[in-house]
Amino acid sequence: MNTSANHNLARPDDDSGPPKLVLAPMEGVIDHVMRGLLTRDGAFDLCVTEFVRITNTLFPASVFHRYCPELAAGGRTRAGTPVHVQLLGADAVLMAENARLAADLGALGIDLNFGCPARTVNRHQGGAVLLEYPERLHRIATTVRSALPGRVPLTAKMRLGFDNTDLALENARALASAGIQWITVHARTRSDGYRPPAYWEWVPRIQAAAGIPVIANGEIWSRADFERCRASTGASGYMLGRGAVARPDLARQIRSATVPAQAGPLTWQQVRPLLRELYDGTVEHTLRTQPRQRAAARVKQWLRYLGSTYPEAAELFHRVKTERSPQRLMQRVAGLSAASNGAHSGALS
Ligand SMILES: Cc1cc2nc3c(=O)[nH]c(=O)nc-3n(C[C@H](O)[C@H](O)[C@H](O)COP(=O)(O)O)c2cc1C
């Protein structure tokens, strides 16, 4: 176990070592607009896309560009944080073909999802259900690994099991022996859902069994949580999901433990304008119908997460949650009174 200051969070010199702080994939929450916002301070080493579900086809390039628009910019966010593309599926050959295409399009790494708890996904043998079959995990990882150029890291994200932890170590060994670079462990079973706690004590056991770096994930909402997780896991790295959405500078706060003299925590006044950026970015990049409605839903969703950190966000969410007009919503989010009719007429609320 490594609990001391020598376990520092200094950034690796290049992207080849295991990342220290990773922004979690979160379908429907952390898309590329959100990745851009949450990595802007440079505190994350890596992010991972929402899962691309591989069912029965080799997707066209456009699909990968939709999930990972950063492919057009060298596979990195605006701030330069690398983005890995996550694939979910059960067909080893199709997974490999799609992974190869993503790599050819410039993906800087491929991550395999063995943790998704969704019933539809599990019914089709994708996500966490595969944790029942270590040999299938191994086959998928081996097949994908052999299809990828050596320079492209392959990683996997797993839960502790489907409805118990009996196969946790075997699954980790099955993945490691397939030649993957590191495993991210969301330290709960599929049956645990997202209910606290996360069983961090499994992380060092898995790291010892697998013999490759392990990234610990689950229930890190604050720097204090991080310190406790680090003390009980001594993991190679840490992945932040909902905590990073709720506290957009969580990674920076964690880093400031080892990199002093960083700015203080973000205030609500500093966070509030980011909601506008989320809105504008979503409108700009939504190809489907009703981009403003979708963007407004995203803003409400983020406000809800932010409410657990900022009482002002909770209060604002409460006031705007039934607002149907995207334009009025954004006026209120900007602090312009709901009654005002244009950008210049509002009193600050
Ligand atoms: C809304 C939502 C969407 C998620 N989507 C994904 C996903 O696409 N791929 C994945 O591997 N995990 C996904 N997860 C799991 C998270 O990456 C992470 O493992 C989990 O939230 C625990 O970490 P946290 O406690 O820091 O949030 C999702 C979680 C949530 C809440």
The ligand as an SDF file (V2000), in Angstrom:
LIG
                    3D

 31 33  0  0  0  0  0  0  0  0999 V2000
  -24.9670    8.3670  -16.1920 C   0  0  0  0  0  0  0  0  0  0  0  0
  -23.7830    7.4320  -16.2040 C   0  0  0  0  0  0  0  0  0  0  0  0
  -23.2880    6.9810  -17.4170 C   0  0  0  0  0  0  0  0  0  0  0  0
  -22.1970    6.1020  -17.4560 C   0  0  0  0  0  0  0  0  0  0  0  0
  -21.6980    5.6970  -18.6740 N   0  0  0  0  0  0  0  0  0  0  0  0
  -20.5990    4.8830  -18.7130 C   0  0  0  0  0  0  0  0  0  0  0  0
  -20.0080    4.4910  -19.9590 C   0  0  0  0  0  0  0  0  0  0  0  0
  -20.4300    4.8920  -21.0500 O   0  0  0  0  0  0  0  0  0  0  0  0
  -18.9420    3.6700  -19.9050 N   0  0  0  0  0  0  0  0  0  0  0  0
  -18.4150    3.2090  -18.7180 C   0  0  0  0  0  0  0  0  0  0  0  0
  -17.4450    2.4610  -18.7210 O   0  0  0  0  0  0  0  0  0  0  0  0
  -18.9430    3.5880  -17.5490 N   0  0  0  0  0  0  0  0  0  0  0  0
  -20.0020    4.4140  -17.5060 C   0  0  0  0  0  0  0  0  0  0  0  0
  -20.5000    4.8270  -16.3040 N   0  0  0  0  0  0  0  0  0  0  0  0
  -19.8070    4.4330  -15.0600 C   0  0  0  0  0  0  0  0  0  0  0  0
  -18.7770    5.5090  -14.6600 C   0  0  0  0  0  0  0  0  0  0  0  0
  -17.7470    5.5840  -15.6220 O   0  0  0  0  0  0  0  0  0  0  0  0
  -18.1430    5.1810  -13.2940 C   0  0  0  0  0  0  0  0  0  0  0  0
  -17.5740    3.9070  -13.3610 O   0  0  0  0  0  0  0  0  0  0  0  0
  -19.1840    5.2020  -12.1670 C   0  0  0  0  0  0  0  0  0  0  0  0
  -20.0150    6.3360  -12.2610 O   0  0  0  0  0  0  0  0  0  0  0  0
  -18.4950    5.1770  -10.7880 C   0  0  0  0  0  0  0  0  0  0  0  0
  -17.6220    6.2680  -10.6540 O   0  0  0  0  0  0  0  0  0  0  0  0
  -18.0480    7.5970   -9.8340 P   0  0  0  0  0  0  0  0  0  0  0  0
  -18.5100    7.1520   -8.4710 O   0  0  0  0  0  0  0  0  0  0  0  0
  -16.7860    8.4230   -9.8060 O   0  0  0  0  0  0  0  0  0  0  0  0
  -19.1580    8.2420  -10.5940 O   0  0  0  0  0  0  0  0  0  0  0  0
  -21.5920    5.6800  -16.2510 C   0  0  0  0  0  0  0  0  0  0  0  0
  -22.0950    6.1410  -15.0240 C   0  0  0  0  0  0  0  0  0  0  0  0
  -23.1720    7.0130  -14.9890 C   0  0  0  0  0  0  0  0  0  0  0  0
  -23.6840    7.4890  -13.6480 C   0  0  0  0  0  0  0  0  0  0  0  0
  1  2  1  0
  2  3  1  0
  2 30  2  0
  3  4  2  0
  4  5  1  0
  4 28  1  0
  5  6  2  0
  6  7  1  0
  6 13  1  0
  7  8  2  0
  7  9  1  0
  9 10  1  0
 10 11  2  0
 10 12  1  0
 12 13  2  0
 13 14  1  0
 14 15  1  0
 14 28  1  0
 15 16  1  0
 16 17  1  0
 16 18  1  0
 18 19  1  0
 18 20  1  0
 20 21  1  0
 20 22  1  0
 22 23  1  0
 23 24  1  0
 24 25  2  0
 24 26  1  0
 24 27  1  0
 28 29  2  0
 29 30  1  0
 30 31  1  0
M  END
$$$$
